[in-house]
Amino acid sequence: EHVLAAGPGYLTYERDGAITAYDAATGVPRWHIAAEVFPKDCGLEAVRSTGVTAGSVVIAQCMRPQLHEIAPVNPDNEPVLIGFDANTGEQLWLNNAGFELAHGVGASDTVVALARRAEEVGSLDPQTGVVRWVRPSDEGPCESTAHVINDQVVTGPCYGVDIRVADGYTGQERLISLPVALPVVASDLEVSSLGAYDSMLLLQTRSRGRTEPGAAGRERIGVLSVD
């Protein structure tokens, strides 16, 4: 069972199951979304909460047998996203355009990061379910991990030195170079984003040792500000 802070309390959910929201002070159930609410043959896979304010939204992602001609990240299923009011449980919208919640952390009441078929990265308005912008993913599956920091969609490469930071509303991008001692060839550096908090991104880098044989396997963990 998974637990998330949402609206004036918290919620629990189980894969292929239901969502139940509770009051933070008393633990009394506030609303319940039964599995039958989701589209036919669409099993609940993940839930994301945008926060604990009066305007917060709960986004449920269920997976159903593939209907579209273009395969999603999972070759056997495709995602459907459904937005619910975090305070009342009222369904706000449904998006069945093949987008899924990006792996990673962070969301706001106005920006949620998306991925589609390991080919695109985008930004969703959680209040309406409308996709604001989409760009091609230069990194393929590596960019299926995206964090939302200060209403910005932040993605990193599998190999290289630049972190991509996109405005969650407009998609306008800037690059932030990693503050680490680099190998001779930037592509020799493996990069993993471990998490995010406030305006900080936690990164792990590892040299593959092709240009620095003595540094093979050397790992570093650091914090990067994306302000």
Solvent accessible surface area in square Angstrom, and as a share of the most:
residue,aa,sasa,rsa
1,E,147,0.66
2,H,85,0.38
3,V,97,0.56
4,L,54,0.27
5,A,63,0.49
6,A,0,0.00
7,G,2,0.02
8,P,68,0.43
9,G,8,0.08
10,Y,70,0.27
11,L,0,0.00
12,T,16,0.09
13,Y,20,0.07
14,E,93,0.42
15,R,147,0.54
16,D,105,0.55
17,G,18,0.18
18,A,30,0.23
19,I,0,0.00
20,T,20,0.11
21,A,0,0.00
22,Y,48,0.18
23,D,40,0.21
24,A,71,0.55
25,A,99,0.77
26,T,96,0.56
27,G,33,0.32
28,V,88,0.51
29,P,85,0.53
30,R,66,0.24
31,W,23,0.08
32,H,110,0.49
33,I,12,0.06
34,A,33,0.26
35,A,43,0.33
36,E,147,0.66
37,V,70,0.40
38,F,11,0.05
39,P,33,0.21
40,K,177,0.75
41,D,96,0.50
42,C,10,0.06
43,G,22,0.22
44,L,2,0.01
45,E,44,0.20
46,A,29,0.23
47,V,10,0.06
48,R,45,0.16
49,S,19,0.12
50,T,9,0.05
51,G,24,0.23
52,V,92,0.53
53,T,72,0.42
54,A,93,0.72
55,G,37,0.36
56,S,1,0.01
57,V,1,0.01
58,V,0,0.00
59,I,0,0.00
60,A,0,0.00
61,Q,6,0.03
62,C,0,0.00
63,M,26,0.12
64,R,33,0.12
65,P,71,0.45
66,Q,64,0.29
67,L,118,0.59
68,H,66,0.30
69,E,175,0.79
70,I,99,0.50
71,A,49,0.38
72,P,13,0.08
73,V,70,0.40
74,N,59,0.30
75,P,96,0.60
76,D,103,0.53
77,N,42,0.22
78,E,3,0.01
79,P,2,0.01
80,V,0,0.00
81,L,0,0.00
82,I,1,0.01
83,G,0,0.00
84,F,1,0.00
85,D,32,0.17
86,A,0,0.00
87,N,44,0.23
88,T,84,0.49
89,G,10,0.09
90,E,110,0.49
91,Q,82,0.37
92,L,69,0.34
93,W,23,0.08
94,L,81,0.41
95,N,21,0.11
96,N,71,0.36
97,A,43,0.34
98,G,4,0.04
99,F,10,0.04
100,E,22,0.10
101,L,11,0.05
102,A,1,0.01
103,H,118,0.53
104,G,26,0.25
105,V,66,0.38
106,G,32,0.31
107,A,26,0.20
108,S,26,0.17
109,D,34,0.18
110,T,50,0.29
111,V,0,0.00
112,V,0,0.00
113,A,1,0.01
114,L,0,0.00
115,A,3,0.02
116,R,43,0.16
117,R,36,0.13
118,A,24,0.19
119,E,93,0.42
120,E,38,0.17
121,V,1,0.01
122,G,0,0.00
123,S,0,0.00
124,L,0,0.00
125,D,27,0.14
126,P,0,0.00
127,Q,72,0.32
128,T,72,0.42
129,G,7,0.07
130,V,91,0.52
131,V,37,0.22
132,R,69,0.25
133,W,32,0.11
134,V,56,0.32
135,R,30,0.11
136,P,101,0.63
137,S,18,0.12
138,D,110,0.57
139,E,56,0.25
140,G,17,0.17
141,P,97,0.61
142,C,35,0.21
143,E,2,0.01
144,S,19,0.13
145,T,42,0.24
146,A,3,0.02
147,H,6,0.03
148,V,12,0.07
149,I,4,0.02
150,N,84,0.43
151,D,42,0.22
152,Q,29,0.13
153,V,3,0.02
154,V,1,0.00
155,T,4,0.02
156,G,16,0.15
157,P,13,0.08
158,C,39,0.23
159,Y,95,0.36
160,G,10,0.10
161,V,29,0.17
162,D,49,0.25
163,I,0,0.00
164,R,45,0.16
165,V,2,0.01
166,A,2,0.02
167,D,53,0.27
168,G,0,0.00
169,Y,96,0.36
170,T,95,0.55
171,G,19,0.19
172,Q,142,0.63
173,E,61,0.28
174,R,95,0.35
175,L,109,0.54
176,I,31,0.15
177,S,74,0.48
178,L,10,0.05
179,P,98,0.61
180,V,42,0.24
181,A,75,0.58
182,L,83,0.41
183,P,10,0.07
184,V,129,0.74
185,V,66,0.38
186,A,38,0.30
187,S,47,0.30
188,D,0,0.00
189,L,1,0.01
190,E,48,0.21
191,V,14,0.08
192,S,52,0.33
193,S,33,0.21
194,L,87,0.43
195,G,12,0.12
196,A,29,0.23
197,Y,183,0.69
198,D,103,0.53
199,S,13,0.09
200,M,70,0.31
201,L,2,0.01
202,L,66,0.33
203,L,8,0.04
204,Q,45,0.20
205,T,6,0.04
206,R,91,0.33
207,S,3,0.02
208,R,74,0.27
209,G,10,0.10
210,R,150,0.55
211,T,48,0.28
212,E,69,0.31
213,P,107,0.67
214,G,78,0.75
215,A,5,0.04
216,A,61,0.47
217,G,31,0.30
218,R,113,0.41
219,E,96,0.43
220,R,84,0.31
221,I,109,0.55
222,G,37,0.35
223,V,84,0.48
224,L,14,0.07
225,S,52,0.33
226,V,0,0.00
227,D,116,0.60
